[in-house]
Amino acid sequence: MVDTCAAEFEAQTPYFYSTYEDENEAECLPGHKAIIVGSGPIRIGQGIEFDYCSVHAAWALQVAGIKSILVNSNPETVSTDFDTSDRLYFEPLDEESIRDIIENESLEPIANGHNSSPSIPPTVVQFGGQTAINLSQSLSKATLPILGSTAHTIDTASDRHLFEEFLARIGIPNPPGAAVSTRKQAVEVAESIGYPVLVRPSYVLGGRAMEIVGDTKELMGYIGHAMEAAEGRRVLIDKYFEGREVEVDAVCDGDRVLIPGIMEHIERAGVHSGDSMAIYPGLTLSQNEVDTIVDYTTRIGRALGVRGLMNIQYVVVGGPAYRSPHDVGTQGANTEVYVIEVNPRSSRTIPFISKVTGVPMVQLAVNTMLGETLEEQGYDGGLWKRQKLVAIKAPVFSMSKLAGVDSYLGPEMKSTGEAMGIDTEFRPALMKALMAAGMMLPAQGAILLSIADRNKADAVSLIKDLAKVGYEIFATQGTASMVSELGIPVAIVPKAHEDGHPNTVDLITSGTVQGVVNTISGERSALEDGFEIRRAAAEVRIPCFTWLDTARAAVESLAGGKDTYSVRPLPEYRDR
C-alpha cells in the first residue's frame, strides 16, 4: 500500500502495487465492484483520449452504486490520480497482473474451470484502447467475467478474417479482399483484386504495420512486418479505395443503437483516423449517404451484440474524392458506402463527439453494460439531433522532437495529440483548429511545392487558390513546369541532392517559405529529397502538408479573410 497521507492520519485514498511479501495490505474491497483496465503508457496510437474514457467510466460506475477499481501503469494520467476511483492498482497491463488483481478482489478462490460466481468482480475492457481490448481473449479463456460486449463480440470485430465473414453474413459491403497467412497468399490475393491494396494486421495499435502498397515489390517488402505485428493471426489484404472517409461512434444496448453524430474526414481514405482532420457534422454527405451509414451502424451493432461503445470507419466511393464543405454535393445516388473497420471499444473521438453534442457517451455505455437500456436512459436509437455548430478535430504532431521520423501521413498513426476548433460555421471552426494544432498558414507569405506526378492534376485548384490569396510560390522543377503552364509565377528550386543553392532545404531553414506541400509517389526511402524536405519543415516547425486535401483546407481558411471567428464557452455553441 502507498499511504497518500504520509501517516499523518488514516489515508482514505491509498493505492496498491504487487510485490513479494507475507502481508497483503490490499484486503478485498467489500460490496459490488468492477475492475476497469486502463490504457497503459501514453504512446503514439494510445492517447490521453482513452484515459478520459477510463476516468468517466469510473465515475459512471460510482453513480450507479458500484465501486470502481482502476488498473493502470502510467503516473502521468488522471486515471491514476488516487481519488479518481474507489481503488487504484498501479500495475502492468498484462494477463498475469490482471488475473492476480481479479483473484485478490474475489470473495472466494478462482477455480481453473467455470468462473461465473457473483463473488468474482467483472472486468471492463472497452475504455483502455487497444491495450485493454487485447486482454479480453485471455480473460475469456480463463472464464473470467467481462462487463459489456462479450469476448466473442470483440474477437469478431477485431480479427480481420472473422470480421470479413461477419459482414458477408449480414450483407454489408466492405472493400474486396481476403485474410492471408503466407507471403504467397498475399501476392495471389493482391493480384486478384488489383493494386493498390491496404495491408492490415489484426489486433494492432494505432494502425501499426498497416500500409498502402502499389505493386508486388512493395507488398513483399511490407508483408513480413505486417505478419510479425499480427502475432500469428492472419493479415487482411484489402482493395484500397481512395474515397471520402467517414467515422461514427455509437452506443448500443444490444437492441437500440445511438449515434451522437457523424464525422467526415478532410483527408481521403488512406490517412489513419487519428492523423486526419474530422468535421462534425459531415457537411458534404448527402441524405442518402447519411441514411446508409445510420442503417449499417445499427445493423452491425445489433448483429454483433454490442453492449457499450463501438467505433466504425467507412469509405464513401464515387463522386469527387474531395469536396469543400461549402459545396454540398449531389444526393449520393452514384456513391457506395463501404465499411473499413469496426472497433468494439472507445475511440479517440469519444471526448470530441461527447463535448460537441452534449451526449455523455461513456456514462450511457457503462449503464448499458449494467443492463440499462438506452430508452430507460432517455435516448432513442438512430442519429441524435444535429447541433447548429461546426466542430473540427485537428491532429497535433511532435515531429520536431522525433529525430529521423518521416512526417508523411499514411495508415499508421503518427500524431501525439489533437486540438478542437468549434464555431457556428465551417471556416471559422477550421481556422481555430489549424491555429491550435500549429498548422495555420499566415495570411501572406511564400510556400514550397513538391508534388508527385500522380497528384499534379488534382493539385491544380490548390495552386490557383494559392495564387488568388497572393502567396509567392517556389517549386521543384517538375512541379514548377505545371505551375508555369497555369500562367502562375513560380520560382524553380533545386532538390536537396542536386547542384545549386538555395535548394529546397535551404529555402525552409532560412525562413523564406512559411509552408510546404509535399506529396510522394509509391516507393520512398530515407534518402529521398522528399524526406529531407519534410524533416526540415518539421525541425523549423512550419506546416508541412503531405496530402492535398489538408493543404486545400488550410488555403481555404485563408480565402475567407473577412470571416471572423467567435469566442464563447462550449455550452453556448451547443445550446444555440
C-alpha positions, 0 to 999 in steps of 0.5 A, spaced: 500 500 500 502 507 498 499 511 504 497 518 500 497 521 507 504 520 509 501 517 516 499 523 518 492 520 519 488 514 516 489 515 508 482 514 505 485 514 498 491 509 498 493 505 492 496 498 491 502 495 487 504 487 487 510 485 490 513 479 494 511 479 501 507 475 507 502 481 508 497 483 503 495 490 505 490 490 499 484 486 503 478 485 498 474 491 497 467 489 500 460 490 496 459 490 488 465 492 484 468 492 477 475 492 475 476 497 469 483 496 465 486 502 463 490 504 457 497 503 459 503 508 457 501 514 453 504 512 446 503 514 439 496 510 437 494 510 445 492 517 447 490 521 453 483 520 449 482 513 452 484 515 459 478 520 459 474 514 457 477 510 463 476 516 468 468 517 466 467 510 466 469 510 473 465 515 475 459 512 471 460 506 475 460 510 482 453 513 480 450 507 479 452 504 486 458 500 484 465 501 486 470 502 481 477 499 481 482 502 476 488 498 473 493 502 470 501 503 469 502 510 467 503 516 473 502 521 468 494 520 467 488 522 471 486 515 471 491 514 476 490 520 480 488 516 487 481 519 488 479 518 481 476 511 483 474 507 489 481 503 488 487 504 484 492 498 482 498 501 479 500 495 475 502 492 468 497 491 463 498 484 462 494 477 463 498 475 469 497 482 473 490 482 471 488 475 473 492 476 480 488 483 481 481 479 479 483 473 484 485 478 490 478 482 489 474 475 489 470 473 495 472 466 494 478 462 490 478 462 482 477 455 480 481 453 473 474 451 470 467 455 470 468 462 473 461 465 473 460 466 481 457 473 483 463 473 488 468 474 482 468 482 480 467 483 472 472 486 468 471 492 463 475 492 457 472 497 452 475 504 455 483 502 455 484 502 447 487 497 444 491 495 450 485 493 454 481 490 448 487 485 447 486 482 454 479 480 453 481 473 449 485 471 455 480 473 460 475 469 456 479 463 456 480 463 463 472 464 464 473 470 467 467 475 467 467 481 462 462 487 463 459 489 456 460 486 449 462 479 450 469 476 448 466 473 442 463 480 440 470 483 440 474 477 437 469 478 431 470 485 430 477 485 431 480 479 427 480 481 420 478 474 417 472 473 422 470 480 421 470 479 413 465 473 414 461 477 419 459 482 414 458 477 408 453 474 413 449 480 414 450 483 407 454 489 408 459 491 403 466 492 405 472 493 400 474 486 396 479 482 399 481 476 403 485 474 410 492 471 408 497 467 412 503 466 407 507 471 403 504 467 397 497 468 399 498 475 399 501 476 392 495 471 389 490 475 393 493 482 391 493 480 384 486 478 384 483 484 386 488 489 383 493 494 386 493 498 390 491 494 396 491 496 404 495 491 408 492 490 415 494 486 421 489 484 426 489 486 433 494 492 432 495 499 435 494 505 432 494 502 425 501 499 426 504 495 420 498 497 416 500 500 409 498 502 402 502 498 397 502 499 389 505 493 386 508 486 388 515 489 390 512 493 395 507 488 398 513 483 399 517 488 402 511 490 407 508 483 408 513 480 413 512 486 418 505 486 417 505 478 419 510 479 425 505 485 428 499 480 427 502 475 432 500 469 428 493 471 426 492 472 419 493 479 415 487 482 411 489 484 404 484 489 402 482 493 395 484 500 397 479 505 395 481 512 395 474 515 397 471 520 402 472 517 409 467 517 414 467 515 422 461 514 427 461 512 434 455 509 437 452 506 443 448 500 443 444 496 448 444 490 444 437 492 441 437 500 440 443 503 437 445 511 438 449 515 434 451 522 437 453 524 430 457 523 424 464 525 422 467 526 415 474 526 414 478 532 410 483 527 408 481 521 403 481 514 405 488 512 406 490 517 412 489 513 419 483 516 423 487 519 428 492 523 423 486 526 419 482 532 420 474 530 422 468 535 421 462 534 425 457 534 422 459 531 415 457 537 411 458 534 404 454 527 405 448 527 402 441 524 405 442 518 402 449 517 404 447 519 411 441 514 411 446 508 409 451 509 414 445 510 420 442 503 417 449 499 417 451 502 424 445 499 427 445 493 423 452 491 425 451 493 432 445 489 433 448 483 429 454 483 433 451 484 440 454 490 442 453 492 449 457 499 450 461 503 445 463 501 438 467 505 433 466 504 425 470 507 419 467 507 412 469 509 405 464 513 401 466 511 393 464 515 387 463 522 386 469 527 387 474 524 392 474 531 395 469 536 396 469 543 400 464 543 405 461 549 402 459 545 396 454 540 398 454 535 393 449 531 389 444 526 393 449 520 393 445 516 388 452 514 384 456 513 391 457 506 395 458 506 402 463 501 404 465 499 411 473 499 413 473 497 420 469 496 426 472 497 433 468 494 439 471 499 444 472 507 445 475 511 440 479 517 440 473 521 438 469 519 444 471 526 448 470 530 441 463 527 439 461 527 447 463 535 448 460 537 441 453 534 442 452 534 449 451 526 449 455 523 455 457 517 451 461 513 456 456 514 462 450 511 457 455 505 455 457 503 462 449 503 464 448 499 458 453 494 460 449 494 467 443 492 463 440 499 462 437 500 456 438 506 452 430 508 452 430 507 460 436 512 459 432 517 455 435 516 448 432 513 442 436 509 437 438 512 430 442 519 429 441 524 435 439 531 433 444 535 429 447 541 433 447 548 429 455 548 430 461 546 426 466 542 430 473 540 427 478 535 430 485 537 428 491 532 429 497 535 433 504 532 431 511 532 435 515 531 429 520 536 431 522 532 437 522 525 433 529 525 430 529 521 423 521 520 423 518 521 416 512 526 417 508 523 411 501 521 413 499 514 411 495 508 415 499 508 421 498 513 426 503 518 427 500 524 431 501 525 439 495 529 440 489 533 437 486 540 438 478 542 437 476 548 433 468 549 434 464 555 431 457 556 428 460 555 421 465 551 417 471 556 416 471 559 422 471 552 426 477 550 421 481 556 422 481 555 430 483 548 429 489 549 424 491 555 429 491 550 435 494 544 432 500 549 429 498 548 422 495 555 420 498 558 414 499 566 415 495 570 411 501 572 406 507 569 405 511 564 400 510 556 400 514 550 397 511 545 392 513 538 391 508 534 388 508 527 385 506 526 378 500 522 380 497 528 384 499 534 379 492 534 376 488 534 382 493 539 385 491 544 380 485 548 384 490 548 390 495 552 386 490 557 383 487 558 390 494 559 392 495 564 387 488 568 388 490 569 396 497 572 393 502 567 396 509 567 392 510 560 390 517 556 389 517 549 386 521 543 384 522 543 377 517 538 375 512 541 379 514 548 377 513 546 369 505 545 371 505 551 375 508 555 369 503 552 364 497 555 369 500 562 367 502 562 375 509 565 377 513 560 380 520 560 382 524 553 380 528 550 386 533 545 386 532 538 390 536 537 396 541 532 392 542 536 386 547 542 384 545 549 386 543 553 392 538 555 395 535 548 394 529 546 397 532 545 404 535 551 404 529 555 402 525 552 409 531 553 414 532 560 412 525 562 413 523 564 406 517 559 405 512 559 411 509 552 408 510 546 404 506 541 400 509 535 399 506 529 396 510 522 394 509 517 389 509 509 391 516 507 393 520 512 398 526 511 402 530 515 407 534 518 402 529 521 398 529 529 397 522 528 399 524 526 406 529 531 407 524 536 405 519 534 410 524 533 416 526 540 415 519 543 415 518 539 421 525 541 425 523 549 423 516 547 425 512 550 419 506 546 416 508 541 412 502 538 408 503 531 405 496 530 402 492 535 398 486 535 401 489 538 408 493 543 404 486 545 400 483 546 407 488 550 410 488 555 403 481 555 404 481 558 411 485 563 408 480 565 402 475 567 407 479 573 410 473 577 412 470 571 416 471 572 423 471 567 428 467 567 435 469 566 442 464 563 447 464 557 452 462 550 449 455 550 452 453 556 448 455 553 441 451 547 443 445 550 446 444 555 440 
